[in-house]
């Protein structure tokens, strides 16, 4: 796995956001629905990408606790 996964997922979310822009029905709440859907997708993507990258490249190396001190 690499950081490219995050970029490809971002492209997919961008495409889905752009697609949802045109698929929302016209009405008095059209702008609210568009904004809510796109904002939800962006927030979910950011949460996923931050967690994914934090696990991919941890800042602190884990230490084994089952080793005997010698």
PDB file of N, CA, C and O in Angstrom:
ATOM      1  N   UNK A   1       0.844  -1.176   0.000  1.00  0.00           N
ATOM      2  CA  UNK A   1       0.000   0.000   0.000  1.00  0.00           C
ATOM      3  C   UNK A   1       0.893   1.245   0.000  1.00  0.00           C
ATOM      4  O   UNK A   1       2.008   1.230   0.522  1.00  0.00           O
ATOM      5  N   UNK A   2       0.394   2.280  -0.575  1.00  0.00           N
ATOM      6  CA  UNK A   2       1.185   3.498  -0.656  1.00  0.00           C
ATOM      7  C   UNK A   2       0.276   4.714  -0.505  1.00  0.00           C
ATOM      8  O   UNK A   2      -0.933   4.597  -0.305  1.00  0.00           O
ATOM      9  N   UNK A   3       0.891   5.861  -0.608  1.00  0.00           N
ATOM     10  CA  UNK A   3       0.142   7.106  -0.510  1.00  0.00           C
ATOM     11  C   UNK A   3      -0.716   7.375  -1.737  1.00  0.00           C
ATOM     12  O   UNK A   3      -1.590   8.242  -1.708  1.00  0.00           O
ATOM     13  N   UNK A   4      -0.470   6.633  -2.823  1.00  0.00           N
ATOM     14  CA  UNK A   4      -1.261   6.821  -4.031  1.00  0.00           C
ATOM     15  C   UNK A   4      -2.711   6.414  -3.822  1.00  0.00           C
ATOM     16  O   UNK A   4      -3.602   6.901  -4.518  1.00  0.00           O
ATOM     17  N   UNK A   5      -2.949   5.528  -2.874  1.00  0.00           N
ATOM     18  CA  UNK A   5      -4.320   5.110  -2.571  1.00  0.00           C
ATOM     19  C   UNK A   5      -5.152   6.315  -2.132  1.00  0.00           C
ATOM     20  O   UNK A   5      -6.322   6.441  -2.493  1.00  0.00           O
ATOM     21  N   UNK A   6      -4.536   7.186  -1.357  1.00  0.00           N
ATOM     22  CA  UNK A   6      -5.232   8.385  -0.874  1.00  0.00           C
ATOM     23  C   UNK A   6      -5.571   9.309  -2.043  1.00  0.00           C
ATOM     24  O   UNK A   6      -6.645   9.910  -2.079  1.00  0.00           O
ATOM     25  N   UNK A   7      -4.655   9.415  -2.985  1.00  0.00           N
ATOM     26  CA  UNK A   7      -4.903  10.282  -4.144  1.00  0.00           C
ATOM     27  C   UNK A   7      -6.016   9.714  -5.008  1.00  0.00           C
ATOM     28  O   UNK A   7      -6.900  10.454  -5.438  1.00  0.00           O
ATOM     29  N   UNK A   8      -5.987   8.400  -5.271  1.00  0.00           N
ATOM     30  CA  UNK A   8      -7.037   7.785  -6.089  1.00  0.00           C
ATOM     31  C   UNK A   8      -8.391   7.871  -5.404  1.00  0.00           C
ATOM     32  O   UNK A   8      -9.406   8.096  -6.063  1.00  0.00           O
ATOM     33  N   UNK A   9      -8.416   7.695  -4.093  1.00  0.00           N
ATOM     34  CA  UNK A   9      -9.681   7.833  -3.357  1.00  0.00           C
ATOM     35  C   UNK A   9     -10.167   9.280  -3.429  1.00  0.00           C
ATOM     36  O   UNK A   9     -11.371   9.520  -3.530  1.00  0.00           O
ATOM     37  N   UNK A  10      -9.251  10.246  -3.379  1.00  0.00           N
ATOM     38  CA  UNK A  10      -9.629  11.651  -3.501  1.00  0.00           C
ATOM     39  C   UNK A  10     -10.228  11.972  -4.857  1.00  0.00           C
ATOM     40  O   UNK A  10     -11.178  12.748  -4.960  1.00  0.00           O
ATOM     41  N   UNK A  11      -9.663  11.368  -5.901  1.00  0.00           N
ATOM     42  CA  UNK A  11     -10.221  11.555  -7.244  1.00  0.00           C
ATOM     43  C   UNK A  11     -11.624  10.953  -7.318  1.00  0.00           C
ATOM     44  O   UNK A  11     -12.520  11.538  -7.925  1.00  0.00           O
ATOM     45  N   UNK A  12     -11.815   9.784  -6.699  1.00  0.00           N
ATOM     46  CA  UNK A  12     -13.129   9.142  -6.690  1.00  0.00           C
ATOM     47  C   UNK A  12     -14.148   9.979  -5.923  1.00  0.00           C
ATOM     48  O   UNK A  12     -15.289  10.126  -6.361  1.00  0.00           O
ATOM     49  N   UNK A  13     -13.745  10.523  -4.792  1.00  0.00           N
ATOM     50  CA  UNK A  13     -14.654  11.376  -4.007  1.00  0.00           C
ATOM     51  C   UNK A  13     -14.963  12.658  -4.773  1.00  0.00           C
ATOM     52  O   UNK A  13     -16.098  13.135  -4.755  1.00  0.00           O
ATOM     53  N   UNK A  14     -13.970  13.210  -5.437  1.00  0.00           N
ATOM     54  CA  UNK A  14     -14.212  14.398  -6.253  1.00  0.00           C
ATOM     55  C   UNK A  14     -15.197  14.131  -7.379  1.00  0.00           C
ATOM     56  O   UNK A  14     -16.067  14.955  -7.664  1.00  0.00           O
ATOM     57  N   UNK A  15     -15.054  12.964  -8.022  1.00  0.00           N
ATOM     58  CA  UNK A  15     -16.001  12.588  -9.075  1.00  0.00           C
ATOM     59  C   UNK A  15     -17.401  12.363  -8.536  1.00  0.00           C
ATOM     60  O   UNK A  15     -18.387  12.765  -9.153  1.00  0.00           O
ATOM     61  N   UNK A  16     -17.481  11.715  -7.376  1.00  0.00           N
ATOM     62  CA  UNK A  16     -18.795  11.487  -6.766  1.00  0.00           C
ATOM     63  C   UNK A  16     -19.435  12.807  -6.345  1.00  0.00           C
ATOM     64  O   UNK A  16     -20.647  12.978  -6.476  1.00  0.00           O
ATOM     65  N   UNK A  17     -18.636  13.733  -5.846  1.00  0.00           N
ATOM     66  CA  UNK A  17     -19.163  15.053  -5.467  1.00  0.00           C
ATOM     67  C   UNK A  17     -19.670  15.802  -6.694  1.00  0.00           C
ATOM     68  O   UNK A  17     -20.740  16.410  -6.670  1.00  0.00           O
ATOM     69  N   UNK A  18     -18.891  15.746  -7.756  1.00  0.00           N
ATOM     70  CA  UNK A  18     -19.303  16.409  -8.993  1.00  0.00           C
ATOM     71  C   UNK A  18     -20.562  15.766  -9.558  1.00  0.00           C
ATOM     72  O   UNK A  18     -21.443  16.456 -10.071  1.00  0.00           O
ATOM     73  N   UNK A  19     -20.645  14.434  -9.462  1.00  0.00           N
ATOM     74  CA  UNK A  19     -21.839  13.732  -9.935  1.00  0.00           C
ATOM     75  C   UNK A  19     -23.067  14.050  -9.112  1.00  0.00           C
ATOM     76  O   UNK A  19     -24.163  14.204  -9.650  1.00  0.00           O
ATOM     77  N   UNK A  20     -22.882  14.151  -7.802  1.00  0.00           N
ATOM     78  CA  UNK A  20     -24.026  14.468  -6.945  1.00  0.00           C
ATOM     79  C   UNK A  20     -24.534  15.887  -7.190  1.00  0.00           C
ATOM     80  O   UNK A  20     -25.709  16.178  -6.965  1.00  0.00           O
ATOM     81  N   UNK A  21     -23.657  16.756  -7.646  1.00  0.00           N
ATOM     82  CA  UNK A  21     -24.054  18.132  -7.947  1.00  0.00           C
ATOM     83  C   UNK A  21     -25.138  18.151  -9.024  1.00  0.00           C
ATOM     84  O   UNK A  21     -26.087  18.932  -8.952  1.00  0.00           O
ATOM     85  N   UNK A  22     -24.983  17.276 -10.025  1.00  0.00           N
ATOM     86  CA  UNK A  22     -25.950  17.270 -11.117  1.00  0.00           C
ATOM     87  C   UNK A  22     -27.145  16.364 -10.878  1.00  0.00           C
ATOM     88  O   UNK A  22     -28.165  16.507 -11.553  1.00  0.00           O
ATOM     89  N   UNK A  23     -27.047  15.439  -9.936  1.00  0.00           N
ATOM     90  CA  UNK A  23     -28.127  14.480  -9.717  1.00  0.00           C
ATOM     91  C   UNK A  23     -29.171  14.927  -8.702  1.00  0.00           C
ATOM     92  O   UNK A  23     -30.223  14.299  -8.582  1.00  0.00           O
ATOM     93  N   UNK A  24     -28.898  15.987  -7.980  1.00  0.00           N
ATOM     94  CA  UNK A  24     -29.865  16.462  -6.981  1.00  0.00           C
ATOM     95  C   UNK A  24     -31.051  17.104  -7.692  1.00  0.00           C
ATOM     96  O   UNK A  24     -30.883  17.919  -8.599  1.00  0.00           O
ATOM     97  N   UNK A  25     -32.262  16.719  -7.262  1.00  0.00           N
ATOM     98  CA  UNK A  25     -33.475  17.264  -7.878  1.00  0.00           C
ATOM     99  C   UNK A  25     -33.617  18.751  -7.603  1.00  0.00           C
ATOM    100  O   UNK A  25     -33.158  19.263  -6.582  1.00  0.00           O
ATOM    101  N   UNK A  26     -34.252  19.418  -8.527  1.00  0.00           N
ATOM    102  CA  UNK A  26     -34.497  20.848  -8.334  1.00  0.00           C
ATOM    103  C   UNK A  26     -35.642  21.036  -7.358  1.00  0.00           C
ATOM    104  O   UNK A  26     -36.616  20.284  -7.349  1.00  0.00           O
ATOM    105  N   UNK A  27     -35.494  22.051  -6.547  1.00  0.00           N
ATOM    106  CA  UNK A  27     -36.517  22.357  -5.563  1.00  0.00           C
ATOM    107  C   UNK A  27     -36.035  23.493  -4.687  1.00  0.00           C
ATOM    108  O   UNK A  27     -34.998  24.104  -4.947  1.00  0.00           O
ATOM    109  N   UNK A  28     -36.790  23.761  -3.660  1.00  0.00           N
ATOM    110  CA  UNK A  28     -36.411  24.896  -2.813  1.00  0.00           C
ATOM    111  C   UNK A  28     -35.230  24.580  -1.900  1.00  0.00           C
ATOM    112  O   UNK A  28     -34.575  25.498  -1.407  1.00  0.00           O
ATOM    113  N   UNK A  29     -34.943  23.288  -1.665  1.00  0.00           N
ATOM    114  CA  UNK A  29     -33.822  22.906  -0.804  1.00  0.00           C
ATOM    115  C   UNK A  29     -32.642  22.361  -1.592  1.00  0.00           C
ATOM    116  O   UNK A  29     -31.807  21.654  -1.028  1.00  0.00           O
ATOM    117  N   UNK A  30     -32.554  22.666  -2.865  1.00  0.00           N
ATOM    118  CA  UNK A  30     -31.515  22.111  -3.722  1.00  0.00           C
ATOM    119  C   UNK A  30     -30.117  22.492  -3.249  1.00  0.00           C
ATOM    120  O   UNK A  30     -29.233  21.638  -3.190  1.00  0.00           O
ATOM    121  N   UNK A  31     -29.911  23.726  -2.921  1.00  0.00           N
ATOM    122  CA  UNK A  31     -28.583  24.181  -2.492  1.00  0.00           C
ATOM    123  C   UNK A  31     -28.199  23.544  -1.166  1.00  0.00           C
ATOM    124  O   UNK A  31     -27.044  23.163  -0.975  1.00  0.00           O
ATOM    125  N   UNK A  32     -29.142  23.425  -0.258  1.00  0.00           N
ATOM    126  CA  UNK A  32     -28.876  22.804   1.043  1.00  0.00           C
ATOM    127  C   UNK A  32     -28.500  21.330   0.889  1.00  0.00           C
ATOM    128  O   UNK A  32     -27.566  20.853   1.535  1.00  0.00           O
ATOM    129  N   UNK A  33     -29.225  20.613   0.036  1.00  0.00           N
ATOM    130  CA  UNK A  33     -28.934  19.194  -0.170  1.00  0.00           C
ATOM    131  C   UNK A  33     -27.581  19.023  -0.845  1.00  0.00           C
ATOM    132  O   UNK A  33     -26.795  18.168  -0.437  1.00  0.00           O
ATOM    133  N   UNK A  34     -27.296  19.818  -1.867  1.00  0.00           N
ATOM    134  CA  UNK A  34     -25.996  19.744  -2.539  1.00  0.00           C
ATOM    135  C   UNK A  34     -24.860  19.998  -1.559  1.00  0.00           C
ATOM    136  O   UNK A  34     -23.882  19.251  -1.519  1.00  0.00           O
ATOM    137  N   UNK A  35     -24.994  21.037  -0.784  1.00  0.00           N
ATOM    138  CA  UNK A  35     -23.950  21.394   0.173  1.00  0.00           C
ATOM    139  C   UNK A  35     -23.765  20.303   1.212  1.00  0.00           C
ATOM    140  O   UNK A  35     -22.634  19.971   1.564  1.00  0.00           O
ATOM    141  N   UNK A  36     -24.848  19.749   1.701  1.00  0.00           N
ATOM    142  CA  UNK A  36     -24.772  18.702   2.719  1.00  0.00           C
ATOM    143  C   UNK A  36     -24.106  17.443   2.178  1.00  0.00           C
ATOM    144  O   UNK A  36     -23.259  16.849   2.844  1.00  0.00           O
ATOM    145  N   UNK A  37     -24.485  17.042   0.984  1.00  0.00           N
ATOM    146  CA  UNK A  37     -23.917  15.818   0.400  1.00  0.00           C
ATOM    147  C   UNK A  37     -22.431  15.990   0.133  1.00  0.00           C
ATOM    148  O   UNK A  37     -21.638  15.115   0.479  1.00  0.00           O
ATOM    149  N   UNK A  38     -22.047  17.088  -0.468  1.00  0.00           N
ATOM    150  CA  UNK A  38     -20.638  17.310  -0.805  1.00  0.00           C
ATOM    151  C   UNK A  38     -19.802  17.482   0.459  1.00  0.00           C
ATOM    152  O   UNK A  38     -18.695  16.949   0.541  1.00  0.00           O
ATOM    153  N   UNK A  39     -20.305  18.206   1.432  1.00  0.00           N
ATOM    154  CA  UNK A  39     -19.574  18.391   2.681  1.00  0.00           C
ATOM    155  C   UNK A  39     -19.416  17.074   3.437  1.00  0.00           C
ATOM    156  O   UNK A  39     -18.374  16.828   4.043  1.00  0.00           O
ATOM    157  N   UNK A  40     -20.441  16.231   3.404  1.00  0.00           N
ATOM    158  CA  UNK A  40     -20.361  14.921   4.049  1.00  0.00           C
ATOM    159  C   UNK A  40     -19.305  14.062   3.384  1.00  0.00           C
ATOM    160  O   UNK A  40     -18.510  13.422   4.072  1.00  0.00           O
ATOM    161  N   UNK A  41     -19.279  14.036   2.057  1.00  0.00           N
ATOM    162  CA  UNK A  41     -18.268  13.248   1.346  1.00  0.00           C
ATOM    163  C   UNK A  41     -16.856  13.735   1.639  1.00  0.00           C
ATOM    164  O   UNK A  41     -15.947  12.927   1.833  1.00  0.00           O
ATOM    165  N   UNK A  42     -16.669  15.037   1.673  1.00  0.00           N
ATOM    166  CA  UNK A  42     -15.338  15.583   1.929  1.00  0.00           C
ATOM    167  C   UNK A  42     -14.888  15.277   3.348  1.00  0.00           C
ATOM    168  O   UNK A  42     -13.731  14.917   3.564  1.00  0.00           O
ATOM    169  N   UNK A  43     -15.784  15.416   4.319  1.00  0.00           N
ATOM    170  CA  UNK A  43     -15.422  15.129   5.713  1.00  0.00           C
ATOM    171  C   UNK A  43     -15.092  13.656   5.920  1.00  0.00           C
ATOM    172  O   UNK A  43     -14.131  13.323   6.614  1.00  0.00           O
ATOM    173  N   UNK A  44     -15.888  12.776   5.318  1.00  0.00           N
ATOM    174  CA  UNK A  44     -15.602  11.336   5.430  1.00  0.00           C
ATOM    175  C   UNK A  44     -14.274  10.996   4.765  1.00  0.00           C
ATOM    176  O   UNK A  44     -13.507  10.192   5.295  1.00  0.00           O
ATOM    177  N   UNK A  45     -13.991  11.599   3.606  1.00  0.00           N
ATOM    178  CA  UNK A  45     -12.719  11.355   2.931  1.00  0.00           C
ATOM    179  C   UNK A  45     -11.544  11.843   3.771  1.00  0.00           C
ATOM    180  O   UNK A  45     -10.543  11.138   3.898  1.00  0.00           O
ATOM    181  N   UNK A  46     -11.653  13.030   4.340  1.00  0.00           N
ATOM    182  CA  UNK A  46     -10.560  13.556   5.165  1.00  0.00           C
ATOM    183  C   UNK A  46     -10.313  12.690   6.389  1.00  0.00           C
ATOM    184  O   UNK A  46      -9.162  12.430   6.742  1.00  0.00           O
ATOM    185  N   UNK A  47     -11.374  12.241   7.038  1.00  0.00           N
ATOM    186  CA  UNK A  47     -11.226  11.374   8.206  1.00  0.00           C
ATOM    187  C   UNK A  47     -10.547  10.068   7.816  1.00  0.00           C
ATOM    188  O   UNK A  47      -9.627   9.617   8.499  1.00  0.00           O
ATOM    189  N   UNK A  48     -10.992   9.463   6.727  1.00  0.00           N
ATOM    190  CA  UNK A  48     -10.404   8.210   6.269  1.00  0.00           C
ATOM    191  C   UNK A  48      -8.938   8.398   5.901  1.00  0.00           C
ATOM    192  O   UNK A  48      -8.094   7.596   6.301  1.00  0.00           O
ATOM    193  N   UNK A  49      -8.621   9.455   5.139  1.00  0.00           N
ATOM    194  CA  UNK A  49      -7.253   9.638   4.677  1.00  0.00           C
ATOM    195  C   UNK A  49      -6.292   9.931   5.826  1.00  0.00           C
ATOM    196  O   UNK A  49      -5.156   9.456   5.807  1.00  0.00           O
ATOM    197  N   UNK A  50      -6.716  10.693   6.814  1.00  0.00           N
ATOM    198  CA  UNK A  50      -5.851  10.984   7.957  1.00  0.00           C
ATOM    199  C   UNK A  50      -5.567   9.713   8.746  1.00  0.00           C
ATOM    200  O   UNK A  50      -4.425   9.472   9.140  1.00  0.00           O
ATOM    201  N   UNK A  51      -6.593   8.897   8.981  1.00  0.00           N
ATOM    202  CA  UNK A  51      -6.396   7.644   9.717  1.00  0.00           C
ATOM    203  C   UNK A  51      -5.548   6.683   8.899  1.00  0.00           C
ATOM    204  O   UNK A  51      -4.669   6.024   9.455  1.00  0.00           O
ATOM    205  N   UNK A  52      -5.783   6.583   7.604  1.00  0.00           N
ATOM    206  CA  UNK A  52      -5.020   5.684   6.736  1.00  0.00           C
ATOM    207  C   UNK A  52      -3.546   6.068   6.717  1.00  0.00           C
ATOM    208  O   UNK A  52      -2.679   5.206   6.861  1.00  0.00           O
ATOM    209  N   UNK A  53      -3.257   7.346   6.541  1.00  0.00           N
ATOM    210  CA  UNK A  53      -1.867   7.783   6.490  1.00  0.00           C
ATOM    211  C   UNK A  53      -1.180   7.682   7.848  1.00  0.00           C
ATOM    212  O   UNK A  53       0.026   7.442   7.907  1.00  0.00           O
ATOM    213  N   UNK A  54      -1.919   7.859   8.932  1.00  0.00           N
ATOM    214  CA  UNK A  54      -1.338   7.718  10.266  1.00  0.00           C
ATOM    215  C   UNK A  54      -0.933   6.269  10.531  1.00  0.00           C
ATOM    216  O   UNK A  54       0.059   6.019  11.216  1.00  0.00           O
ATOM    217  N   UNK A  55      -1.691   5.317   9.997  1.00  0.00           N
ATOM    218  CA  UNK A  55      -1.331   3.915  10.158  1.00  0.00           C
ATOM    219  C   UNK A  55      -0.254   3.496   9.171  1.00  0.00           C
ATOM    220  O   UNK A  55       0.520   2.581   9.454  1.00  0.00           O
ATOM    221  N   UNK A  56      -0.193   4.148   8.026  1.00  0.00           N
ATOM    222  CA  UNK A  56       0.795   3.806   7.013  1.00  0.00           C
ATOM    223  C   UNK A  56       2.187   4.260   7.424  1.00  0.00           C
ATOM    224  O   UNK A  56       3.163   3.541   7.210  1.00  0.00           O
ATOM    225  N   UNK A  57       2.286   5.435   8.005  1.00  0.00           N
ATOM    226  CA  UNK A  57       3.563   6.004   8.447  1.00  0.00           C
ATOM    227  C   UNK A  57       3.422   6.511   9.877  1.00  0.00           C
ATOM    228  O   UNK A  57       3.230   7.709  10.085  1.00  0.00           O
ATOM    229  N   UNK A  58       3.515   5.617  10.874  1.00  0.00           N
ATOM    230  CA  UNK A  58       3.352   6.073  12.261  1.00  0.00           C
ATOM    231  C   UNK A  58       4.506   6.977  12.695  1.00  0.00           C
ATOM    232  O   UNK A  58       5.640   6.810  12.246  1.00  0.00           O
ATOM    233  N   UNK A  59       4.208   7.927  13.566  1.00  0.00           N
ATOM    234  CA  UNK A  59       5.239   8.845  14.052  1.00  0.00           C
ATOM    235  C   UNK A  59       6.121   8.189  15.103  1.00  0.00           C
ATOM    236  O   UNK A  59       7.306   8.506  15.199  1.00  0.00           O
ATOM    237  N   UNK A  60       5.562   7.282  15.887  1.00  0.00           N
ATOM    238  CA  UNK A  60       6.302   6.616  16.960  1.00  0.00           C
ATOM    239  C   UNK A  60       6.368   5.134  16.636  1.00  0.00           C
ATOM    240  O   UNK A  60       5.348   4.511  16.341  1.00  0.00           O
ATOM    241  N   UNK A  61       7.580   4.563  16.690  1.00  0.00           N
ATOM    242  CA  UNK A  61       7.713   3.134  16.443  1.00  0.00           C
ATOM    243  C   UNK A  61       7.191   2.363  17.642  1.00  0.00           C
ATOM    244  O   UNK A  61       7.528   2.690  18.780  1.00  0.00           O
ATOM    245  N   UNK A  62       6.376   1.345  17.405  1.00  0.00           N
ATOM    246  CA  UNK A  62       5.898   0.539  18.529  1.00  0.00           C
ATOM    247  C   UNK A  62       7.040  -0.292  19.121  1.00  0.00           C
ATOM    248  O   UNK A  62       7.917  -0.755  18.391  1.00  0.00           O
ATOM    249  N   UNK A  63       7.028  -0.477  20.433  1.00  0.00           N
ATOM    250  CA  UNK A  63       8.060  -1.259  21.111  1.00  0.00           C
ATOM    251  C   UNK A  63       7.420  -2.552  21.617  1.00  0.00           C
ATOM    252  O   UNK A  63       6.302  -2.553  22.132  1.00  0.00           O
ATOM    253  N   UNK A  64       8.146  -3.632  21.460  1.00  0.00           N
ATOM    254  CA  UNK A  64       7.645  -4.918  21.950  1.00  0.00           C
ATOM    255  C   UNK A  64       7.773  -4.962  23.457  1.00  0.00           C
ATOM    256  O   UNK A  64       8.807  -4.589  24.010  1.00  0.00           O
ATOM    257  N   UNK A  65       6.724  -5.417  24.125  1.00  0.00           N
ATOM    258  CA  UNK A  65       6.729  -5.486  25.582  1.00  0.00           C
ATOM    259  C   UNK A  65       6.956  -6.883  26.121  1.00  0.00           C
ATOM    260  O   UNK A  65       7.048  -7.074  27.333  1.00  0.00           O
ATOM    261  N   UNK A  66       7.050  -7.877  25.219  1.00  0.00           N
ATOM    262  CA  UNK A  66       7.201  -9.248  25.690  1.00  0.00           C
ATOM    263  C   UNK A  66       8.646  -9.737  25.717  1.00  0.00           C
ATOM    264  O   UNK A  66       8.889 -10.924  25.933  1.00  0.00           O
ATOM    265  N   UNK A  67       9.599  -8.847  25.503  1.00  0.00           N
ATOM    266  CA  UNK A  67      11.014  -9.211  25.525  1.00  0.00           C
ATOM    267  C   UNK A  67      11.579  -9.092  26.930  1.00  0.00           C
ATOM    268  O   UNK A  67      11.236  -8.172  27.674  1.00  0.00           O
ATOM    269  N   UNK A  68      12.463 -10.047  27.293  1.00  0.00           N
ATOM    270  CA  UNK A  68      13.124  -9.977  28.609  1.00  0.00           C
ATOM    271  C   UNK A  68      14.288  -8.989  28.550  1.00  0.00           C
ATOM    272  O   UNK A  68      15.041  -8.978  27.577  1.00  0.00           O
ATOM    273  N   UNK A  69      14.438  -8.169  29.572  1.00  0.00           N
ATOM    274  CA  UNK A  69      15.594  -7.273  29.576  1.00  0.00           C
ATOM    275  C   UNK A  69      16.880  -8.077  29.763  1.00  0.00           C
ATOM    276  O   UNK A  69      16.945  -8.948  30.630  1.00  0.00           O
ATOM    277  N   UNK A  70      17.878  -7.796  28.972  1.00  0.00           N
ATOM    278  CA  UNK A  70      19.158  -8.533  29.097  1.00  0.00           C
ATOM    279  C   UNK A  70      20.305  -7.590  29.352  1.00  0.00           C
ATOM    280  O   UNK A  70      21.448  -8.029  29.483  1.00  0.00           O
TER     281      UNK A  70
END
